[in-house]
C-alpha cells in the first residue's frame, strides 16, 4: 500500500510509557515462548506488570490450540491466568462466523484446512465442519473454506480446498503470518497456507486474526473498564500493524520473529512506541525507570 509508506523513523526507545496504560494485550509466540520453550524472564515480567496495577490479556494468532490448552500452557510456564485472560484466533473465527450467519449469510458447510480446533469453532458458530480427508466430500457443496496452519495439512487438504474455491466457496484465513518462531528455526505459519490457496484459486481470503482488528477488539473487551491499552508482540506485520488498525499503540520485542534488520526496513506508518530485546527487558526497563507510575 504505497499511500501508507513512510520514511523509516529512528528506532524507538526500549522504555515504553507504561504509566499511560491500564491494560496490556500480550502475544504468546515469540513473546512468552518459542515453540515448547518458555522465554527466560517472561513469566516474571508479566507478574511485574500485574504488580504495577496493569490488567493483562493474551491474544494469539496460533489456530492450533483451545483456550484451555493455552491456559494450561501458561500455568506451566509460570503465568497465572484464567480462561477469561486468553483470546485465540479460533474465538475470533467463531465470532466472525456467528456475526455473518446472524446477518443472514446462508453458509452451511465449512471445509477446514488445518488445526482440528478450527472445526470446533466453526461448529460452535453454527456451520457443519467437513474434513478434507472425508471420503465423500463434494467440493461443489462447500460454502466456506477455513484456512489455518498445522502439521496435519496435506496435499489432499489443499487440493480439495482449491477445488471448492474454484466452485465458489468463500475463503476465511486465520492470519497472514508467513512463519512462527521455533527453536529449530522458522516454521510455516497460517499465512503460508493462505497465500498458497490464494495463488491457486485466484481468490482473496478474509482474515479474522492479526493484522485485522477483530482479535484486538475481543481482547480489549476482556480487559474490562480500562481507558488506555498497549499491545505487545513480536511481529511488525501482525502485532504492530494489527494494533494500529484497532487504534492501539504497540511495543515490539525482538525475541521472536522480527530482527533488527527487518525493523530498520519497516516502512509502514504503523510503528512501535517502544522496542526491546525481550518482554523482560521491555517491562523491567520501564518499571526500573519508574515509568509505571508507582
C-alpha positions as CSV (number, residue, x, y, z in Angstrom):
1,X,0.0,0.0,0.0
2,X,2.1,2.8,-1.3
3,X,0.0,5.5,0.3
4,X,0.9,4.1,3.7
5,X,4.7,4.1,3.2
6,X,6.7,6.4,5.4
7,X,10.3,7.3,5.9
8,X,11.9,4.9,8.4
9,X,11.8,6.6,11.8
10,X,14.6,6.4,14.4
11,X,14.4,3.2,16.4
12,X,12.2,3.9,19.4
13,X,13.5,3.6,23.0
14,X,13.2,0.3,24.8
15,X,11.3,2.1,27.6
16,X,7.6,2.3,27.0
17,X,5.4,4.9,28.8
18,X,3.7,2.1,30.9
19,X,2.3,4.6,33.3
20,X,-0.1,5.7,30.5
21,X,-1.7,2.3,30.1
22,X,-4.1,0.4,32.4
23,X,-4.4,-2.6,30.2
24,X,-1.9,-4.7,28.2
25,X,-2.6,-7.2,25.3
26,X,0.3,-9.6,25.0
27,X,1.1,-12.0,22.1
28,X,2.3,-15.5,23.0
29,X,4.6,-17.0,20.3
30,X,7.8,-15.1,20.3
31,X,6.9,-13.1,23.5
32,X,6.1,-15.7,26.2
33,X,7.5,-18.8,24.5
34,X,9.2,-20.1,21.3
35,X,7.8,-23.5,20.4
36,X,7.8,-25.6,23.5
37,X,10.3,-23.5,25.3
38,X,9.3,-20.6,27.6
39,X,11.3,-17.4,27.1
40,X,13.6,-16.5,30.0
41,X,12.1,-13.8,32.3
42,X,8.8,-13.6,30.5
43,X,6.7,-15.0,33.4
44,X,8.4,-12.8,35.9
45,X,7.9,-9.7,33.6
46,X,4.2,-10.5,33.4
47,X,3.9,-10.7,37.2
48,X,5.7,-7.3,37.4
49,X,3.1,-5.8,35.1
50,X,0.3,-7.1,37.3
51,X,2.1,-5.9,40.4
52,X,2.3,-2.5,38.8
53,X,-1.5,-2.5,38.5
54,X,-1.8,-3.4,34.8
55,X,-4.6,-5.7,33.6
56,X,-3.1,-8.3,31.2
57,X,-4.9,-10.3,28.5
58,X,-3.2,-12.7,25.9
59,X,-4.1,-12.8,22.2
60,X,-2.7,-15.4,19.9
61,X,-2.9,-16.0,16.1
62,X,-1.9,-19.6,16.6
63,X,-5.0,-21.7,15.5
64,X,-3.9,-25.0,16.9
65,X,-4.9,-24.7,20.5
66,X,-8.0,-24.2,22.6
67,X,-8.3,-21.5,25.2
68,X,-8.0,-24.2,27.8
69,X,-4.8,-25.6,26.3
70,X,-3.2,-22.1,26.4
71,X,-4.3,-21.6,30.0
72,X,-2.6,-24.9,31.0
73,X,0.5,-24.0,29.0
74,X,0.7,-20.5,30.6
75,X,0.4,-22.0,34.0
76,X,3.2,-24.5,33.2
77,X,5.3,-21.5,32.1
78,X,4.7,-19.8,35.4
79,X,2.0,-17.4,34.4
80,X,-1.2,-17.4,36.5
81,X,-4.2,-17.0,34.1
82,X,-7.9,-17.9,33.7
83,X,-9.8,-18.7,30.5
84,X,-11.1,-15.0,30.5
85,X,-7.5,-13.9,30.1
86,X,-6.9,-15.6,26.7
87,X,-8.3,-14.8,23.3
88,X,-7.4,-17.1,20.4
89,X,-7.8,-16.7,16.7
90,X,-10.3,-19.6,16.9
91,X,-12.5,-17.5,19.0
92,X,-12.2,-14.6,16.5
93,X,-13.2,-17.0,13.8
94,X,-16.2,-18.2,15.8
95,X,-17.3,-14.5,16.4
96,X,-16.9,-13.6,12.7
97,X,-18.9,-16.7,11.5
98,X,-21.6,-16.1,14.1
99,X,-22.0,-12.5,13.1
100,X,-22.2,-13.3,9.4
101,X,-24.8,-16.0,10.0
102,X,-26.8,-13.7,12.2
103,X,-26.7,-11.1,9.5
104,X,-28.3,-13.5,7.0
105,X,-25.4,-15.2,5.3
106,X,-26.6,-18.6,4.1
107,X,-23.5,-20.6,4.7
108,X,-24.0,-24.2,5.9
109,X,-20.8,-26.2,5.3
110,X,-17.2,-25.4,6.0
111,X,-14.1,-27.3,4.7
112,X,-11.4,-26.9,7.4
113,X,-7.8,-26.8,6.3
114,X,-5.5,-27.1,9.3
115,X,-6.0,-27.4,13.0
116,X,-8.9,-29.6,14.2
117,X,-9.7,-26.9,16.8
118,X,-10.9,-24.6,14.0
119,X,-13.6,-27.2,13.1
120,X,-14.9,-27.0,16.7
121,X,-15.2,-23.2,16.4
122,X,-17.0,-23.5,13.1
123,X,-19.5,-25.9,14.6
124,X,-20.0,-23.6,17.6
125,X,-20.8,-20.8,15.2
126,X,-23.5,-22.9,13.5
127,X,-21.7,-24.4,10.5
128,X,-21.2,-28.1,9.6
129,X,-17.4,-28.7,9.5
130,X,-16.2,-31.0,6.8
131,X,-12.8,-32.8,6.9
132,X,-10.8,-32.5,3.7
133,X,-10.0,-36.2,4.1
134,X,-13.6,-37.4,4.4
135,X,-14.1,-39.9,1.5
136,X,-17.4,-38.5,0.3
137,X,-16.6,-34.8,0.2
138,X,-18.4,-32.9,-2.7
139,X,-16.4,-29.8,-3.2
140,X,-19.3,-28.2,-5.1
141,X,-21.3,-28.1,-1.9
142,X,-18.8,-26.4,0.3
143,X,-19.8,-22.9,1.3
144,X,-16.7,-21.8,3.2
145,X,-13.0,-22.9,3.2
146,X,-11.4,-22.1,6.5
147,X,-7.6,-22.0,6.4
148,X,-5.3,-22.2,9.4
149,X,-1.9,-23.7,9.9
150,X,-0.7,-27.0,11.4
151,X,1.4,-30.1,10.6
152,X,-1.7,-32.0,9.7
153,X,-2.1,-30.1,6.4
154,X,-1.6,-32.4,3.4
155,X,-1.7,-32.1,-0.3
156,X,-5.2,-33.6,-0.3
157,X,-6.4,-30.8,2.1
158,X,-5.0,-28.2,-0.3
159,X,-6.4,-30.0,-3.4
160,X,-9.9,-30.2,-2.2
161,X,-9.8,-26.6,-0.8
162,X,-8.6,-25.4,-4.2
163,X,-11.5,-27.2,-6.0
164,X,-14.0,-25.8,-3.5
165,X,-12.7,-22.3,-4.0
166,X,-12.9,-22.6,-7.8
167,X,-16.5,-23.7,-7.3
168,X,-17.4,-20.5,-5.5
169,X,-16.7,-21.2,-1.8
170,X,-15.7,-18.2,0.4
171,X,-12.2,-18.3,1.9
172,X,-11.5,-17.3,5.5
173,X,-8.0,-17.4,6.9
174,X,-6.8,-17.2,10.5
175,X,-3.9,-14.9,9.7
176,X,-1.2,-13.8,7.3
177,X,1.9,-14.7,9.4
178,X,4.3,-16.4,6.9
179,X,6.1,-18.1,9.8
180,X,6.1,-18.6,13.6
181,X,9.2,-18.9,15.7
182,X,10.5,-22.4,16.8
183,X,13.8,-23.4,18.5
184,X,14.8,-25.2,15.3
185,X,14.0,-22.2,13.0
186,X,11.0,-20.6,11.5
187,X,8.0,-22.8,10.8
188,X,5.4,-22.2,8.1
189,X,2.6,-20.1,9.6
190,X,-1.0,-19.9,8.7
191,X,-0.3,-17.1,6.2
192,X,1.9,-19.5,4.1
193,X,-1.1,-21.8,3.6
194,X,-3.5,-18.9,2.9
195,X,-1.0,-17.5,0.3
196,X,-0.8,-20.9,-1.4
197,X,-4.6,-21.2,-1.7
198,X,-5.0,-17.6,-2.8
199,X,-2.5,-18.2,-5.6
200,X,-4.0,-21.5,-6.6
201,X,-7.6,-20.1,-6.6
202,X,-7.1,-16.5,-7.7
203,X,-9.2,-15.5,-4.7
204,X,-8.5,-13.3,-1.7
205,X,-9.1,-14.6,1.8
206,X,-10.9,-12.7,4.5
207,X,-8.6,-12.7,7.6
208,X,-10.1,-12.9,11.1
209,X,-6.8,-12.8,13.1
210,X,-4.0,-10.4,13.1
211,X,-3.3,-8.0,11.4
212,X,-7.1,-7.4,11.3
213,X,-8.5,-5.6,14.3
214,X,-11.1,-8.2,15.5
215,X,-8.9,-10.2,17.8
216,X,-7.6,-7.0,19.4
217,X,-11.2,-5.7,19.8
218,X,-12.1,-9.0,21.6
219,X,-9.0,-8.8,23.8
220,X,-10.0,-5.2,24.6
221,X,-13.4,-6.4,25.7
222,X,-11.7,-8.9,28.1
223,X,-9.7,-6.1,29.7
224,X,-12.9,-4.6,31.1
225,X,-13.3,-0.9,32.1
226,X,-9.8,0.4,31.2
227,X,-9.3,3.6,29.3
228,X,-5.8,3.0,27.8
229,X,-4.3,-0.2,26.3
230,X,-0.9,-1.2,25.0
231,X,-0.3,-4.2,22.7
232,X,3.0,-6.1,22.9
233,X,4.1,-8.5,20.2
234,X,7.0,-9.9,18.2
235,X,5.7,-9.2,14.6
236,X,5.6,-5.9,12.9
237,X,3.2,-7.1,10.2
238,X,0.8,-8.8,12.6
239,X,1.1,-7.3,16.1
240,X,2.1,-3.7,15.4
241,X,0.1,-3.4,12.3
242,X,-3.0,-5.1,13.8
243,X,-2.9,-2.9,16.9
244,X,-2.6,0.1,14.7
245,X,-5.7,-0.9,12.7
246,X,-7.5,-1.4,16.0
247,X,-6.5,2.1,17.1
248,X,-4.0,0.9,19.7
249,X,-0.3,1.6,20.3
250,X,2.1,-1.4,20.3
251,X,5.5,-2.3,21.6
252,X,7.8,-4.7,19.8
253,X,10.0,-7.4,21.3
254,X,12.8,-8.9,19.2
255,X,12.7,-12.3,20.9
256,X,10.6,-13.9,18.2
257,X,10.1,-13.4,14.5
258,X,11.4,-9.8,13.9
259,X,15.1,-8.9,13.5
260,X,16.8,-5.6,13.9
261,X,17.2,-5.5,10.1
262,X,13.6,-6.1,9.5
263,X,12.7,-3.3,11.9
264,X,15.0,-0.9,10.1
265,X,13.4,-1.8,6.8
266,X,9.8,-1.4,8.0
267,X,8.3,1.5,6.1
268,X,4.7,1.4,7.3
269,X,3.0,4.2,9.2
270,X,2.2,1.7,12.0
271,X,5.3,2.0,14.2
272,X,6.1,0.5,17.6
273,X,6.1,3.0,20.5
274,X,9.0,1.0,22.0
275,X,11.4,-1.8,21.1
276,X,13.2,-4.2,23.4
277,X,15.1,-7.5,23.1
278,X,12.5,-9.3,25.1
279,X,9.4,-8.9,27.2
280,X,11.5,-9.0,30.4
281,X,13.7,-6.1,29.1
282,X,10.7,-4.2,27.9
283,X,8.9,-4.4,31.3
284,X,12.0,-4.2,33.5
285,X,13.4,-1.1,31.8
286,X,10.0,0.7,32.2
287,X,9.4,-0.3,35.7
288,X,13.0,0.2,36.7
289,X,12.9,3.6,35.2
290,X,9.9,4.4,37.3
291,X,7.6,4.9,34.3
292,X,4.9,2.7,35.7
293,X,3.7,5.5,37.8
294,X,4.2,3.6,41.1
